[in-house]
Amino acid sequence: MTVQTKAPESQFAYVVLAARRARQIMAGAPPMLENPRTQKATRIACDEVNHGLIEYDFTEAFPTEEERENAKRRK
């Protein structure tokens, strides 16, 4: 498992990461930036991702072919 901190190159991964962090901020998590330029959770989350303050690992998010087959059988 490789934990990364730089902003993802994929726009989809960037949006997913920022959205997850924005939900955490809206739920009461303190911002990692010392002086956020805005109070909007989504903008704070994007700034945190851009500054490399968020650690993430997307390798486990995609099911393997075997997991997909097992899920089809369970239905």
QUISULCOR-V277630 format. One record per backbone hydrogen bond with DSSP energy under -0.5 kcal/mol. CO is the residue of the C=O (numbers start at 1). NH is the residue of the N-H. E is the energy in kcal/mol with one decimal. If there is no record, write none. Layout:
co: [CO,CO]
nh: [NH,NH]
e: [E,E]
//
This chain:
co: [1,4,10,11,12,13,14,15,16,17,18,19,20,21,22,23,24,25,40,41,42,43,44,45,46,47,48,48,49,56,58,61,64,65,66,67,68,69,70,71]
nh: [3,56,14,15,16,17,18,19,20,21,22,23,24,25,26,27,29,28,44,45,46,47,48,49,50,51,53,54,52,4,61,63,68,69,70,71,72,73,74,75]
e: [-0.6,-2.1,-2.2,-2.5,-2.4,-2.5,-2.7,-2.5,-2.3,-2.1,-2.5,-2.1,-1.6,-2.3,-2.6,-1.6,-2.5,-1.5,-2.2,-2.5,-2.2,-2.4,-2.4,-2.2,-2.6,-1.9,-2.6,-0.5,-1.3,-2.8,-1.1,-0.6,-2.1,-2.2,-2.3,-1.9,-1.9,-1.9,-1.7,-0.9]
//
